């Protein structure tokens, strides 16, 4: 099943960088132009220059964001801003964060994962990928021969053999790196070089599947790159940096992504409520001031049935509960798995947005008539302010549902999962050439 290895990492030198937080970023795919500029300005050695460099008008084959990344990396190695581990290691990674007023801790470990075709069944995706981001990541990997940001993967270890071994190894030991990021989250990293502990972790992973949570483009890029190198007679480039978290970790959090709808022609909330009655029991809950209690009620009812929240311009919160699961399944796309048809987000997108409001897959992808948000209060405020017509609030997708869909060889609907918090880019870099056997 999963084939993992320790690797010689490349890390920022805290003897040269006083504030390591100043050289770190979130993953590249959630960085917009404003954030990119901010990270550039924050520190001359910020990892943004490697992971997501600026593009200039005069760029050509010999001078571009990828070649500049390679030059920066080599310069920082020469200046000992980046330093190699003296032997292969795995990296115990702990994140402390806040969700809805609760402090939580998520434990994981960073290692190398052997890349394989999904059809082998050892590594499973849960979302579709696009060609443009893969081309960008492949160009970066070809030019720098490094992984700058980690894929985020999940594995199932109910007995917590791996967690217990790693927690015991770091007990009473100060982390090698501790960073407070711009969101107030704490990132702790311990470098583990003990061969016995590494062997325990590697052996424990051998009977396990890996489910990709975040980083599908990076995984598929790494697989393509490994195949390219193999075609040139170069073996050993078939491991990619990944952070693995146990499905049974108490800090594993998925946030819901709510849908806020607007620009609907001739939309009438009362007529729409009547229409909803063909599939759902529609119960008024109260005004927006009760939103916190409303979300808790949604979560409680969602344990036993499919429920959504709705807020319209009459300023009333409603709970929608599905009447007939069998009827709903019959109306969902035939080519989808039973696991997919069990998803709240699949039911909302297909039965409500598509069938009742005419917002099909293409419109949802282009966000023509809707926006997505993690913030339920913001969603409600947009409707209250008249910017949008109706908001649909969701419970979080369960981790078990993501796994079920992946094991059914299916893909999640768009905007169904948002794993929180994101991994920090720059904690560890995987220099591929240094790790070729």
C-alpha positions as CSV (number, residue, x, y, z in Angstrom):
1,X,0.0,0.0,0.0
2,X,1.5,3.4,1.0
3,X,5.3,3.5,0.5
4,X,6.8,6.3,2.6
5,X,10.4,7.3,3.3
6,X,12.4,9.8,5.5
7,X,14.2,12.5,3.5
8,X,17.0,15.0,3.8
9,X,15.1,18.3,4.2
10,X,16.2,21.8,3.5
11,X,15.1,24.3,6.2
12,X,15.5,27.9,7.0
13,X,18.4,28.6,9.3
14,X,17.2,30.4,12.5
15,X,20.7,31.6,13.1
16,X,20.3,33.7,10.0
17,X,16.6,34.5,10.1
18,X,15.5,35.9,13.5
19,X,11.8,35.7,12.8
20,X,11.0,32.5,10.8
21,X,7.4,33.5,10.4
22,X,8.6,36.3,8.1
23,X,9.8,33.8,5.5
24,X,6.8,31.5,5.5
25,X,3.5,31.6,3.5
26,X,0.3,29.6,3.2
27,X,-0.1,27.3,0.2
28,X,0.4,28.9,-3.2
29,X,-3.2,28.2,-4.3
30,X,-4.8,30.5,-1.7
31,X,-2.4,33.4,-2.3
32,X,-3.8,36.3,-4.4
33,X,-1.7,39.1,-6.0
34,X,-2.0,41.4,-3.0
35,X,-0.8,38.6,-0.6
36,X,2.0,37.7,-3.0
37,X,3.2,41.3,-3.0
38,X,2.9,41.4,0.8
39,X,5.1,38.3,1.3
40,X,7.6,39.7,-1.2
41,X,7.9,42.8,0.9
42,X,8.0,41.0,4.3
43,X,11.5,39.5,3.9
44,X,14.1,39.2,1.1
45,X,14.3,35.5,1.8
46,X,10.5,34.8,1.9
47,X,9.7,31.4,0.4
48,X,7.2,33.2,-1.9
49,X,10.2,33.8,-4.3
50,X,10.6,30.0,-4.6
51,X,7.0,28.9,-4.5
52,X,5.1,31.6,-6.4
53,X,7.5,34.1,-7.9
54,X,6.5,37.3,-9.7
55,X,6.0,37.3,-13.5
56,X,7.7,40.3,-15.3
57,X,6.9,41.6,-18.8
58,X,10.3,40.8,-20.2
59,X,10.4,37.1,-19.0
60,X,11.6,34.6,-21.5
61,X,12.9,31.0,-21.6
62,X,16.2,31.9,-19.8
63,X,14.8,34.4,-17.2
64,X,11.4,33.7,-15.7
65,X,9.7,32.9,-12.3
66,X,11.1,29.4,-12.4
67,X,14.7,30.1,-13.2
68,X,14.7,32.9,-10.6
69,X,13.3,30.4,-8.1
70,X,16.3,28.1,-8.8
71,X,18.8,30.9,-8.5
72,X,17.3,32.1,-5.2
73,X,17.3,28.6,-3.8
74,X,21.0,28.1,-4.7
75,X,22.0,31.5,-3.4
76,X,20.3,30.9,-0.1
77,X,22.0,27.5,0.2
78,X,25.3,29.1,-0.5
79,X,24.7,31.8,2.1
80,X,23.4,29.1,4.6
81,X,20.1,30.8,4.8
82,X,18.8,27.3,3.8
83,X,20.6,24.4,5.4
84,X,20.3,20.6,4.8
85,X,19.6,18.0,7.5
86,X,22.7,15.9,8.1
87,X,20.7,12.7,7.6
88,X,17.2,11.6,6.4
89,X,14.4,12.5,8.8
90,X,10.7,12.6,9.2
91,X,9.2,15.7,10.6
92,X,6.5,15.7,13.4
93,X,4.3,18.7,12.6
94,X,1.8,20.1,15.2
95,X,-0.6,22.9,14.5
96,X,-2.5,24.8,17.3
97,X,-5.4,26.8,16.1
98,X,-8.9,28.2,17.0
99,X,-12.2,27.1,15.6
100,X,-15.4,28.8,16.9
101,X,-13.7,29.8,20.2
102,X,-12.2,26.3,20.8
103,X,-8.4,25.8,20.8
104,X,-7.5,22.6,18.9
105,X,-4.3,20.7,18.0
106,X,-3.7,18.7,14.8
107,X,-0.8,16.3,14.7
108,X,0.8,15.0,11.5
109,X,4.2,14.1,10.1
110,X,6.1,15.1,6.9
111,X,7.8,12.5,4.9
112,X,8.3,11.4,1.3
113,X,5.5,9.4,-0.4
114,X,6.1,7.2,-3.5
115,X,3.9,8.6,-6.3
116,X,1.7,6.0,-8.1
117,X,-1.1,6.1,-10.6
118,X,-4.5,6.4,-8.7
119,X,-5.6,3.2,-10.4
120,X,-3.2,1.2,-8.2
121,X,-5.5,2.1,-5.3
122,X,-2.8,3.0,-2.8
123,X,-3.2,6.8,-3.2
124,X,-6.7,8.1,-3.8
125,X,-7.9,11.6,-4.8
126,X,-11.2,13.2,-3.9
127,X,-11.4,16.2,-6.4
128,X,-10.9,17.0,-10.0
129,X,-7.8,18.9,-11.2
130,X,-7.2,21.5,-13.9
131,X,-4.5,21.5,-16.5
132,X,-3.2,25.0,-16.1
133,X,-2.1,24.8,-12.4
134,X,-0.5,21.4,-13.2
135,X,1.6,22.9,-16.0
136,X,2.8,25.7,-13.7
137,X,3.8,23.3,-10.9
138,X,5.5,21.0,-13.4
139,X,7.6,23.9,-14.8
140,X,8.6,24.8,-11.3
141,X,9.6,21.2,-10.4
142,X,11.5,20.7,-13.6
143,X,13.5,23.9,-13.1
144,X,14.2,23.7,-9.3
145,X,14.0,19.9,-8.7
146,X,12.4,20.6,-5.4
147,X,9.0,20.4,-3.5
148,X,8.5,23.7,-1.7
149,X,5.0,23.1,-0.3
150,X,3.7,19.8,1.1
151,X,0.7,17.8,-0.1
152,X,-1.8,17.1,2.7
153,X,-2.8,13.5,3.0
154,X,-4.9,11.4,5.4
155,X,-4.5,7.8,6.5
156,X,-6.5,5.5,8.8
157,X,-4.9,4.4,12.1
158,X,-7.6,3.7,14.7
159,X,-5.1,2.3,17.2
160,X,-2.9,5.5,16.7
161,X,0.3,3.4,16.5
162,X,2.0,6.2,14.5
163,X,0.7,9.1,16.6
164,X,1.7,7.4,19.8
165,X,5.2,6.6,18.6
166,X,5.8,10.2,17.4
167,X,4.2,11.8,20.5
168,X,6.4,9.7,22.7
169,X,9.5,10.7,20.7
170,X,8.9,14.4,21.2
171,X,7.6,14.2,24.8
172,X,9.5,16.8,26.9
173,X,11.6,17.9,23.8
174,X,11.4,21.5,22.6
175,X,10.4,21.8,19.0
176,X,13.2,22.6,16.4
177,X,10.9,25.2,15.0
178,X,8.0,27.1,16.5
179,X,6.2,29.8,14.5
180,X,3.2,32.0,15.2
181,X,1.7,32.9,11.8
182,X,-0.3,35.9,10.7
183,X,-3.6,34.2,11.5
184,X,-2.4,33.5,15.1
185,X,-1.9,29.8,14.5
186,X,1.1,28.1,16.0
187,X,3.2,25.7,13.9
188,X,5.6,23.4,15.7
189,X,8.1,21.1,14.0
190,X,10.3,18.4,15.5
191,X,13.0,16.8,13.3
192,X,13.1,13.0,14.0
193,X,16.2,11.1,12.9
194,X,16.0,8.1,15.2
195,X,16.0,5.1,12.8
196,X,13.9,2.9,15.1
197,X,11.1,5.5,15.3
198,X,11.3,6.0,11.5
199,X,11.2,2.3,10.9
200,X,8.1,2.0,13.2
201,X,6.3,4.7,11.2
202,X,7.3,3.4,7.7
203,X,6.2,-0.2,8.7
204,X,2.9,1.0,10.1
205,X,2.1,2.8,6.9
206,X,2.7,-0.2,4.6
207,X,-0.9,-1.5,4.9
208,X,-2.6,1.8,4.6
209,X,-4.1,3.9,1.8
210,X,-3.4,7.6,1.6
211,X,-6.3,9.9,0.8
212,X,-5.3,13.3,-0.7
213,X,-7.0,16.1,1.3
214,X,-5.2,19.1,-0.4
215,X,-2.6,19.2,-3.2
216,X,-4.1,17.1,-6.0
217,X,-2.3,19.3,-8.6
218,X,1.0,18.9,-6.8
219,X,0.6,15.1,-6.5
220,X,-0.3,14.6,-10.2
221,X,2.6,16.9,-11.2
222,X,5.0,14.9,-9.1
223,X,3.8,11.7,-10.8
224,X,4.3,13.2,-14.3
225,X,7.7,14.5,-13.3
226,X,8.8,11.1,-12.0
227,X,7.7,9.5,-15.3
228,X,9.6,12.1,-17.3
229,X,12.8,11.4,-15.3
230,X,12.4,7.7,-15.6
231,X,12.1,8.0,-19.3
232,X,15.5,9.7,-19.2
233,X,16.9,6.8,-17.3
234,X,16.9,8.7,-14.0
235,X,15.3,6.7,-11.2
236,X,14.6,7.9,-7.6
237,X,12.5,11.0,-8.4
238,X,9.3,9.2,-7.5
239,X,8.8,10.5,-4.0
240,X,6.9,13.7,-3.1
241,X,6.8,15.6,0.1
242,X,3.5,15.0,2.0
243,X,2.1,15.8,5.4
244,X,0.1,12.8,6.7
245,X,-2.6,13.2,9.4
246,X,-4.6,10.3,11.0
247,X,-8.3,10.2,10.1
248,X,-8.8,9.7,13.9
249,X,-6.9,12.8,14.9
250,X,-9.1,15.0,17.1
251,X,-7.8,18.2,15.4
252,X,-8.8,17.2,11.9
253,X,-11.3,19.8,10.8
254,X,-13.3,20.5,7.7
255,X,-15.1,23.8,7.4
256,X,-18.4,24.2,5.5
257,X,-18.6,26.3,2.4
258,X,-21.9,28.2,2.2
259,X,-23.6,29.3,-1.0
260,X,-24.9,32.9,-1.3
261,X,-27.2,33.4,-4.3
262,X,-28.1,36.6,-6.2
263,X,-28.9,38.1,-9.6
264,X,-31.9,35.7,-10.1
265,X,-34.5,37.2,-12.4
266,X,-38.0,37.4,-10.9
267,X,-37.0,35.5,-7.7
268,X,-39.8,35.4,-5.2
269,X,-38.9,33.9,-1.8
270,X,-42.5,32.9,-0.9
271,X,-43.0,31.0,-4.1
272,X,-39.6,29.4,-3.7
273,X,-40.5,28.3,-0.2
274,X,-43.5,26.5,-1.6
275,X,-41.4,24.9,-4.3
276,X,-38.9,23.7,-1.6
277,X,-41.8,21.9,0.1
278,X,-41.8,19.2,-2.6
279,X,-38.4,17.9,-1.3
280,X,-38.0,19.4,2.2
281,X,-39.7,20.2,5.4
282,X,-39.3,24.0,5.7
283,X,-39.3,25.2,9.3
284,X,-38.8,28.9,10.3
285,X,-36.3,29.2,13.1
286,X,-36.0,32.9,13.9
287,X,-34.1,36.1,13.1
288,X,-30.4,36.5,12.2
289,X,-29.6,37.3,15.8
290,X,-30.1,33.6,16.6
291,X,-27.5,32.5,14.0
292,X,-25.1,30.9,16.5
293,X,-27.9,28.8,18.0
294,X,-29.3,28.1,14.6
295,X,-26.0,26.6,13.4
296,X,-25.8,24.4,16.5
297,X,-29.4,23.2,15.8
298,X,-28.4,22.4,12.2
299,X,-25.4,20.4,13.4
300,X,-27.5,18.4,15.9
301,X,-30.2,17.6,13.3
302,X,-27.6,16.9,10.7
303,X,-26.4,13.8,12.7
304,X,-29.6,12.0,11.7
305,X,-30.8,13.5,8.5
306,X,-29.9,15.8,5.6
307,X,-30.5,19.4,6.6
308,X,-29.6,22.9,5.3
309,X,-30.0,26.4,6.6
310,X,-31.6,29.1,4.5
311,X,-31.8,32.9,5.0
312,X,-33.9,35.1,2.7
313,X,-34.7,38.8,2.4
314,X,-37.6,38.4,4.8
315,X,-34.9,38.2,7.4
316,X,-35.9,34.7,8.7
317,X,-33.6,31.7,9.2
318,X,-35.1,28.4,8.0
319,X,-34.1,24.8,8.6
320,X,-34.7,22.6,5.5
321,X,-34.8,18.9,6.2
322,X,-34.9,16.3,3.4
323,X,-38.2,14.4,3.3
324,X,-37.4,11.4,1.2
325,X,-33.8,10.3,0.8
326,X,-34.7,7.6,-1.8
327,X,-36.5,10.0,-4.0
328,X,-33.6,12.5,-3.8
329,X,-31.1,9.8,-4.8
330,X,-33.2,8.9,-7.8
331,X,-33.0,12.5,-9.0
332,X,-29.2,12.9,-8.6
333,X,-26.9,12.1,-11.5
334,X,-26.9,8.4,-12.4
335,X,-23.2,8.1,-12.9
336,X,-22.4,9.1,-9.3
337,X,-21.7,6.7,-6.5
338,X,-24.0,6.1,-3.5
339,X,-21.4,7.7,-1.3
340,X,-21.5,10.9,-3.5
341,X,-25.4,10.9,-3.4
342,X,-25.2,10.9,0.4
343,X,-23.5,14.3,0.5
344,X,-25.4,17.3,1.8
345,X,-23.6,19.5,-0.8
346,X,-24.5,17.2,-3.7
347,X,-28.2,17.3,-2.7
348,X,-28.2,21.1,-2.3
349,X,-26.3,21.8,-5.5
350,X,-28.4,19.4,-7.6
351,X,-31.9,19.5,-6.2
352,X,-32.0,23.1,-5.1
353,X,-29.5,25.2,-7.0
354,X,-29.7,23.4,-10.3
355,X,-33.3,21.9,-10.4
356,X,-35.1,24.8,-8.7
357,X,-33.0,27.9,-9.3
358,X,-31.4,27.0,-12.6
359,X,-27.9,27.4,-11.3
360,X,-26.2,24.5,-13.1
361,X,-22.7,23.1,-12.8
362,X,-21.2,25.6,-15.2
363,X,-22.7,28.6,-13.5
364,X,-21.6,27.3,-10.1
365,X,-18.1,26.8,-11.4
366,X,-18.0,30.3,-12.9
367,X,-19.8,31.8,-9.8
368,X,-22.2,33.6,-12.1
369,X,-25.2,33.7,-9.7
370,X,-23.5,32.8,-6.4
371,X,-20.5,33.3,-4.2
372,X,-18.9,30.8,-1.8
373,X,-17.9,31.7,1.8
374,X,-16.7,30.0,5.0
375,X,-18.4,32.7,7.1
376,X,-22.1,32.1,7.8
377,X,-22.5,35.5,9.4
378,X,-21.1,37.2,6.2
379,X,-23.5,35.1,4.1
380,X,-26.5,36.3,6.2
381,X,-25.2,40.0,6.1
382,X,-25.0,39.9,2.3
383,X,-28.7,39.0,2.1
384,X,-29.7,41.5,4.8
385,X,-27.8,44.2,2.9
386,X,-29.6,43.5,-0.3
387,X,-26.4,42.4,-2.2
388,X,-27.8,38.8,-2.6
389,X,-31.2,37.3,-2.5
390,X,-30.8,34.1,-0.5
391,X,-28.1,32.3,1.5
392,X,-27.8,28.5,1.9
393,X,-25.9,27.3,5.0
394,X,-24.3,23.9,5.2
395,X,-23.0,21.6,7.9
396,X,-19.3,20.6,7.4
397,X,-18.7,17.6,5.2
398,X,-17.5,14.7,7.4
399,X,-14.0,13.3,6.9
400,X,-15.6,9.8,6.7
401,X,-17.7,11.0,3.7
402,X,-14.6,12.2,1.9
403,X,-13.0,8.8,2.4
404,X,-16.2,7.0,1.2
405,X,-16.3,9.0,-2.0
406,X,-12.6,8.5,-2.7
407,X,-12.9,4.7,-2.0
408,X,-15.8,4.6,-4.5
409,X,-13.4,6.1,-7.0
410,X,-15.6,9.2,-7.3
411,X,-14.8,12.9,-6.9
412,X,-16.4,15.4,-4.5
413,X,-18.6,18.2,-5.8
414,X,-17.0,21.6,-6.1
415,X,-16.4,23.5,-2.9
416,X,-17.4,20.5,-0.7
417,X,-14.3,20.4,1.5
418,X,-12.1,23.0,3.1
419,X,-9.6,21.4,5.4
420,X,-8.5,23.8,8.2
421,X,-6.0,25.0,9.0
422,X,-3.8,25.0,5.9
423,X,-0.2,23.7,6.0
424,X,2.6,26.3,6.2
425,X,4.9,26.5,3.2
426,X,8.6,26.9,4.0
427,X,8.8,24.8,7.1
428,X,10.6,22.1,5.1
429,X,11.7,21.9,1.5
430,X,12.3,18.6,-0.3
431,X,15.4,18.9,-2.5
432,X,14.7,16.0,-4.9
433,X,18.3,15.5,-6.1
434,X,19.6,15.3,-2.6
435,X,17.3,12.4,-1.9
436,X,18.0,10.2,-5.0
437,X,19.3,6.8,-3.7
